[in-house]
Amino acid sequence: MSYDAIYYIKNVPVYVRQLPSGDIAVWHPIHELVGNIVENICRHHGRWNSQYNNWIVFSKFKSPVLNSLSEVAGD
């Protein structure tokens, strides 16, 4: 699987990929602190997908979510 972006938060990779719908998928390995950070960024901007353990961020919120991930990662 290829990713469009990888952000490192607390040295943990957070993977982002574009979906055919225009939404984005945000996934990271299990890490409590990073999970809380990513959840705070993605909540109310998409939905949790329990089948894949990732966030699906709706296309209209893509830019603010990516900007927030970038800020937290220090990119």
C-alpha positions in Angstrom: 0.0 0.0 0.0 1.3 3.4 -0.9 0.9 6.6 1.2 0.6 10.1 0.1 2.2 11.5 3.2 3.8 10.4 6.4 3.9 12.6 9.5 6.1 11.8 12.4 4.5 12.7 15.8 6.7 11.7 18.8 8.7 9.6 16.4 5.6 7.6 15.5 4.6 7.5 11.8 1.1 8.7 10.9 0.2 7.6 7.4 -2.2 9.6 5.2 -3.5 8.4 1.9 -6.0 9.8 -0.6 -9.2 7.7 -1.1 -11.0 7.5 -4.5 -13.9 9.4 -2.9 -11.7 12.4 -2.2 -11.6 11.7 1.5 -8.4 10.8 3.2 -7.5 7.9 5.5 -5.3 8.6 8.5 -3.6 5.6 10.3 -0.9 5.1 12.8 0.5 2.2 14.8 -0.9 1.7 18.3 0.5 4.5 20.5 -1.6 6.0 23.2 -0.2 9.6 23.1 -0.2 9.8 19.3 -3.6 8.2 19.2 -5.0 10.9 21.4 -3.4 13.6 19.3 -4.6 12.2 16.0 -8.1 11.6 17.5 -8.3 15.3 18.7 -7.4 16.4 15.2 -9.7 14.1 13.2 -12.7 14.0 15.5 -15.7 16.0 14.1 -13.9 16.0 10.7 -14.7 12.5 9.7 -15.4 9.1 11.2 -13.6 6.2 12.8 -13.4 3.1 10.7 -13.1 0.2 13.2 -12.5 -2.3 10.4 -9.2 -0.7 9.5 -8.5 1.1 12.7 -8.1 4.4 11.0 -9.8 7.7 10.6 -11.7 8.6 7.4 -11.5 12.4 7.1 -14.1 14.0 4.9 -12.7 15.8 1.8 -14.0 19.2 3.0 -11.9 18.9 6.1 -8.8 17.6 4.4 -6.8 20.8 4.4 -7.3 21.8 8.1 -6.6 18.2 9.2 -3.4 18.0 7.1 -2.3 21.4 8.4 -2.8 20.3 12.0 -0.9 17.1 11.5 1.9 19.0 9.9 2.0 21.5 12.8 2.0 18.8 15.5 4.7 16.9 13.6 6.8 20.1 13.2 7.0 19.8 9.4 
